[in-house]
Amino acid sequence: MRLKDKVAVITGAGSGIGRESAVLFASEGAKVAVVDVDESAAQDTETRIAAAGGAAFVIRADVSQAADCDRMVRETESAFGRLDILFNNAGILLPKDDDAVSTPSDVWEKTLAVNLRGVFLGCKSGIPALRRAGGGSIINTASFVALMGAATPQVAYTASKGGVLALTRELAVVHARENIRVNALCPGPLKTDLLMKILDTEEKRQRRLVHIPMGRFGEAREIARAALFLASEDSSFVTGAALQVDGGITAAYVTPL
Ligand code: NAD
């Protein structure tokens, strides 16, 4: 049990990476606050955890709203007594996100509000609770696009994830002496709703696969295992890192055929 007696908040836990992480963390002994804007999706995750004998409860919250983030931390502390792990994972990728000329301003605003402000607000509300617990681990989900550019643009998403990485590094430095570690996950393209809704034809999927040395999309549970490493004492000397879990996409210049 790598997270025995730990309490975790996971945002975006109704689907994909967040759901797999919630289930994995609970199986490793953590008590999990399953946070999502989609309450019924979060409920499904909670049901899976409960069926396996784990401890979890649902909080409906929109991470782009300060009051929701405050409540998410407050309810977690009152249910489970403390907060040790804050996984700021919720994120969106909107269909009209394109190049700078074509992307509508409201798509830019909405993407930055969820993906970047959401991480900032999670940290704003969560860090005082981590201090009260004597320290802990913050994991922020960035992306491989925070590290490289693409000719198929999604500028709002890419800029938001670059911001998550920069924010993560700075918070890691600021809070290092408080026993609070802050790391970013940089997943590659995954077989989750977020990406598959955008890559909705075989041609689009193949165009993306060409760039991945492993020649396949990642699974959400492969990212959850990396999140578990960052959440647990296994990563006790790791802070400010950008952990790439991406099938080699950020290492590639040319991929094998
Ligand atoms: P997903 O769409 O399967 O799950 C995202 C979850 O976040 C959903 O349950 C959704 O309801 C929730 N959510 C959306 N907006 C929210 C809000 N405002 N407040 C609270 N919850 C909200 O996506 P996923 O692939 O599991 O993505 C999780 C994270 O991983 C995101 O930050 C995403 O940007 C990042 N990521 C995904 C990929 C990929 O290829 N799928 C690659 C790199 C990074």
Boltz pocket constraint, residues with backbone or C-beta under 6 A from the ligand:
constraints:
  - pocket:
      binder: B
      contacts: [[A, 11], [A, 12], [A, 13], [A, 14], [A, 15], [A, 16], [A, 17], [A, 18], [A, 35], [A, 36], [A, 37], [A, 38], [A, 41], [A, 61], [A, 62], [A, 63], [A, 64], [A, 88], [A, 89], [A, 90], [A, 91], [A, 92], [A, 114], [A, 118], [A, 141], [A, 142], [A, 143], [A, 144], [A, 186], [A, 187], [A, 188], [A, 189], [A, 190], [A, 191], [A, 192], [A, 193], [A, 194], [A, 195], [A, 220]]
      max_distance: 6.0
